[in-house]
């Protein structure tokens, strides 16, 4: 009996991971749909030609993926620890990692803007940033409305 309980206990993380996999896939699919909706909205707001949107699509998607990955890494970095139990050296290491990711994010943003300026006019790039911000705000508001979570 003890062996069965021990085996069940040892398999628990694998079973939990297997249950989470479809949720991860659903999240990934949802993010991809949001990117496509955002691109469609951006195309309409900026009156982009088919040529411009076909050039913009891979740049936008790649940027969104990379930003999401960096943000997730920072989120994991800070939310999986108890700051009160860290030594000064451990805390400094974590802060250096955070700053390193922020530098990567800055470099990514700079490259993204350079790529955008090869496709769009500077005014269109500004409109793209404004539209993207507005779209994300609307998505956040809709998410809060659907989940019933209070606004921050």
C-alpha positions in Angstrom: 0.0 0.0 0.0 2.8 2.4 0.9 4.5 1.7 -2.5 1.3 2.6 -4.4 1.0 5.9 -2.4 4.6 6.7 -3.0 4.4 5.9 -6.7 1.2 8.0 -7.0 3.0 10.8 -5.1 6.0 10.6 -7.4 3.8 10.7 -10.5 1.7 13.7 -9.3 4.0 16.3 -10.9 3.9 14.5 -14.3 0.1 14.2 -14.1 -0.3 17.9 -13.2 2.1 18.9 -16.0 0.1 16.8 -18.5 -3.1 18.5 -17.4 -1.5 22.0 -17.9 -0.3 21.3 -21.4 -3.7 21.9 -23.1 -4.1 25.1 -21.2 -0.7 26.3 -22.4 -1.7 25.4 -26.0 -5.0 27.3 -25.5 -3.1 30.3 -24.3 -0.7 30.1 -27.2 -3.7 29.9 -29.6 -5.4 32.8 -27.9 -2.3 34.9 -28.2 -1.9 34.1 -31.9 -5.6 35.1 -32.5 -5.1 38.3 -30.6 -2.0 39.2 -32.7 -4.0 38.5 -35.9 -6.9 40.7 -34.6 -4.5 43.4 -33.7 -2.9 43.3 -37.1 -6.3 43.5 -38.8 -7.2 46.5 -36.7 -3.8 48.1 -37.3 -4.2 47.6 -41.1 -7.6 49.3 -41.0 -6.6 52.2 -38.7 -3.5 52.9 -40.7 -5.0 52.2 -44.1 -2.1 49.9 -44.9 -1.7 48.3 -48.4 -1.6 44.6 -48.8 2.2 45.0 -49.5 2.7 46.9 -46.2 0.7 44.4 -44.1 2.4 41.4 -45.6 5.8 43.0 -44.7 4.6 44.1 -41.3 3.0 40.8 -40.3 6.2 38.8 -39.6 8.0 41.7 -38.0 5.0 42.3 -35.7 4.6 38.7 -34.8 8.2 38.1 -34.1 8.4 41.2 -31.9 5.3 40.2 -29.9 6.7 36.7 -29.3 10.1 38.0 -28.1 8.5 40.7 -25.8 6.2 38.1 -24.3 9.1 35.8 -23.7 11.2 38.5 -22.0 8.2 39.6 -19.9 7.5 36.1 -18.8 11.1 35.5 -17.8 11.0 38.7 -15.6 7.6 37.6 -14.2 9.0 34.2 -13.3 12.1 35.8 -11.9 10.3 37.9 -9.4 7.2 35.8 -8.6 8.9 32.5 -7.7 10.9 33.8 -4.8 10.6 35.2 -1.3 12.8 38.4 -1.2 13.0 38.1 2.6 14.9 34.8 2.4 17.5 36.0 -0.2 21.0 36.9 0.7 22.3 40.2 -0.5 24.4 38.4 -3.2 21.4 36.4 -4.4 19.3 39.6 -4.6 22.0 41.4 -6.5 22.3 38.5 -9.0 18.5 38.6 -9.6 18.6 42.4 -10.0 21.4 42.0 -12.6 19.4 39.4 -14.4 16.4 41.7 -14.5 18.5 44.6 -15.8 20.0 42.4 -18.4 16.5 41.5 -19.7 15.6 45.2 -19.6 18.6 45.9 -21.8 17.5 43.1 -24.2 14.0 44.6 -24.3 15.4 48.0 -25.1 17.6 46.6 -27.9 14.5 44.6 -29.2 12.4 47.8 -29.2 15.1 49.7 -31.1 15.4 47.0 -33.7 11.6 46.8 -34.0 11.3 50.5 -34.6 14.1 50.3 -37.2 12.2 47.4 -38.9 9.0 49.4 -38.8 10.6 52.4 -40.4 11.7 50.3 -43.4 8.0 49.4 -44.0 6.0 52.4 -42.7 6.4 56.2 -42.6 7.3 57.7 -39.2 3.8 59.0 -38.8 2.4 55.5 -39.5 4.8 54.1 -36.9 3.5 56.5 -34.3 -0.1 55.6 -35.3 0.8 51.9 -35.0 2.1 52.4 -31.4 -1.0 54.3 -30.5 -3.3 51.7 -32.1 -1.4 48.8 -30.5 -1.7 50.5 -27.1 -5.4 51.1 -27.6 -6.0 47.6 -28.7 -4.2 46.1 -25.8 -6.1 48.3 -23.4 -9.4 47.2 -24.9 -8.4 43.5 -24.7 -7.5 44.0 -21.0 -10.8 45.7 -20.3 -12.7 42.9 -22.1 -10.7 40.3 -20.1 -11.5 42.0 -16.8 -15.2 42.3 -17.8 -15.4 38.6 -18.7 -13.5 37.3 -15.7 -15.2 39.7 -13.3 -11.8 40.8 -11.9 -11.6 44.4 -10.5 -9.8 47.1 -12.5 -6.4 48.1 -11.3 
